[in-house]
Amino acid sequence: AQSVAQPEDQVNVAEGNPLTVKCTYSVSGNPYLFWYVQYPNRGLQFLLKYITGDNLVKGSYGFEAEFNKSQTSFHLKKPSALVSDSALYFCAVRAKTSYDKVIFGPGTSLSVIP
Amino acid sequence: SAVISQKPSRDICQRGTSLTIQCQVDSQVTMMFWYRQQPGQSLTLIATANQGSEATYESGFVIDKFPISRPNLTFSTLTVSNMSPEDSSIYLCSLGGGTEAFFGQGTRLTVV
């Protein structure tokens, strides 16, 4: 069965500092991996995805994520955090089977402190 | 990318009543998914809706409570039946296949 873990409920970082939001996954075979962001009272927004190829994936708003197959991780990173990055971040996984369901992690609340 | 229209965007309902949420897609898709996001929680898959067959429900969700229709390849509905305050959540439809996973804007349901 697929599962996603986000070990940190809350991440606090000072504005301008690099940020990392952690994600590990469990899935049979090779996965498709996704990061989504949710701002208060707003819908789910897609940030980036890993499908295949280069382990470093670049996405929206300056975010990137690194796929590590041996550690089954897909951590989200940004070199310099902005206060506007404060939101709820979800990691998600789908097994590489067409039309399979997407399973979400529990979410990590990111607070960027001015 | 696909465009997903979900209606209503929000509603306040009396306990014991039912609400039907509609999801319209601008292209034909085989699989559609319905998720629930309870307050302060992550997204939990309710069921997978495949056109022409019965929906497949995840553990903890039953058809009597969350009946789903999938009459064609661009449309699906989720009904939340006999609502209680515990059903207050955001309900999202989703579609995707292969490398994509698209989500509607959600229906924010409050049961009073």
Interface residues (C-beta under 8 A of the other chain):
Chain A: Y32 F34 Y36 G43 L44 F46 K49 I51 F90 A92 R94 S98 Y99 K101 V102 I103 F104 G105 P106 G107
Chain B: T30 M31 F33 Y35 Q41 S42 L43 T44 L45 T48 L92 S94 G96 G97 G98 T99 A101 F102 F103 G104 Q105 G106
